[in-house]
Amino acid sequence: MYFICTLHCLCKITLGRSTKDNQIDVDLALEGPAWKISRRQGVIRLKKNGEFSIVNEGKRPIYVDGRAVLAGCRDVLRNNSVIEVSIIIIFLLRKL
């Protein structure tokens, strides 16, 4: 389980499976079944208007508050959003 506390100085956070050639911010393979997680599973971005979004760059769906975000799609993240990748749960906590 991860808790991501966001700061306004961060523009993006990458989620996935780290390899020698692919460095990411949150290595989900450390917590669960790596074969179900893409090297770049998703990216959380902070927009200029202060809104957060997640883009699924992997093959398997990411779930945000129980809604499926399919490959190539995006969804808006709210304070206390629950993000599920495989069996791994991430909480987005927005620091105000």
VMD Tcl script that draws the C-alpha trace (Angstrom):
set ca {
  {0.00 0.00 0.00}
  {1.38 3.40 -0.99}
  {0.37 6.85 0.13}
  {1.30 9.60 -2.32}
  {1.30 13.03 -0.75}
  {1.37 15.53 -3.56}
  {3.25 18.78 -3.60}
  {2.71 21.56 -6.08}
  {6.35 21.38 -7.20}
  {5.81 17.90 -8.74}
  {4.50 17.85 -12.29}
  {4.27 14.08 -12.72}
  {4.81 10.78 -10.92}
  {5.41 7.59 -12.90}
  {4.06 4.24 -11.67}
  {5.23 0.87 -12.89}
  {7.98 -1.72 -12.73}
  {11.55 -0.43 -12.56}
  {14.27 -2.06 -14.66}
  {17.88 -1.22 -15.42}
  {16.79 0.75 -18.50}
  {13.50 2.08 -17.11}
  {13.59 4.20 -13.96}
  {10.28 5.24 -12.47}
  {9.16 7.10 -9.36}
  {7.02 4.41 -7.69}
  {8.25 0.83 -8.29}
  {5.11 -1.26 -7.79}
  {7.00 -4.51 -8.42}
  {8.44 -4.21 -4.92}
  {4.96 -4.74 -3.47}
  {3.19 -7.31 -5.59}
  {3.12 -9.58 -8.65}
  {5.51 -7.92 -11.10}
  {4.30 -9.89 -14.12}
  {0.97 -8.05 -13.89}
  {2.51 -4.57 -13.90}
  {3.85 -2.80 -16.99}
  {7.19 -1.05 -16.92}
  {5.27 2.22 -17.30}
  {1.85 1.37 -15.93}
  {0.68 4.93 -15.44}
  {1.51 8.58 -14.92}
  {-0.07 10.95 -12.42}
  {0.08 14.54 -13.66}
  {-0.63 17.90 -12.06}
  {-2.38 20.25 -14.47}
  {-1.93 24.02 -14.45}
  {-5.40 24.44 -12.93}
  {-4.34 22.37 -9.89}
  {-6.24 19.24 -10.94}
  {-4.59 15.81 -10.89}
  {-5.14 13.16 -13.52}
  {-3.87 9.65 -14.17}
  {-3.11 8.17 -17.59}
  {-2.96 4.40 -18.01}
  {0.08 3.60 -20.16}
  {0.02 -0.13 -19.38}
  {-1.86 -3.09 -20.85}
  {-4.02 -3.90 -17.81}
  {-6.64 -1.56 -16.36}
  {-5.98 0.76 -13.44}
  {-8.92 1.33 -11.09}
  {-9.63 4.78 -9.65}
  {-12.25 4.79 -6.91}
  {-13.61 1.53 -8.37}
  {-13.83 2.82 -11.98}
  {-11.71 1.09 -14.64}
  {-9.23 3.27 -16.51}
  {-8.37 1.27 -19.63}
  {-5.09 1.35 -21.56}
  {-4.55 4.73 -23.19}
  {-7.30 6.41 -21.16}
  {-7.20 8.99 -18.37}
  {-9.24 9.88 -15.32}
  {-9.36 12.77 -12.85}
  {-7.98 12.17 -9.35}
  {-9.50 13.78 -6.32}
  {-8.23 14.14 -2.77}
  {-8.28 10.69 -1.13}
  {-8.66 8.87 -4.46}
  {-7.93 5.15 -4.27}
  {-5.82 3.85 -7.16}
  {-5.59 0.08 -7.70}
  {-2.96 -1.53 -9.93}
  {-3.17 -5.32 -9.91}
  {-3.51 -6.06 -6.17}
  {-1.64 -2.93 -5.08}
  {-3.57 -0.03 -3.59}
  {-2.37 3.59 -3.69}
  {-4.00 6.53 -1.93}
  {-3.63 10.03 -3.35}
  {-3.52 12.60 -0.56}
  {-3.39 16.17 -1.78}
  {-1.34 18.44 0.43}
  {-3.02 21.82 0.53}
}
mol new
graphics top color blue
foreach p $ca { graphics top sphere $p radius 0.5 }
foreach p [lrange $ca 0 end-1] q [lrange $ca 1 end] { graphics top cylinder $p $q radius 0.2 }
display resetview
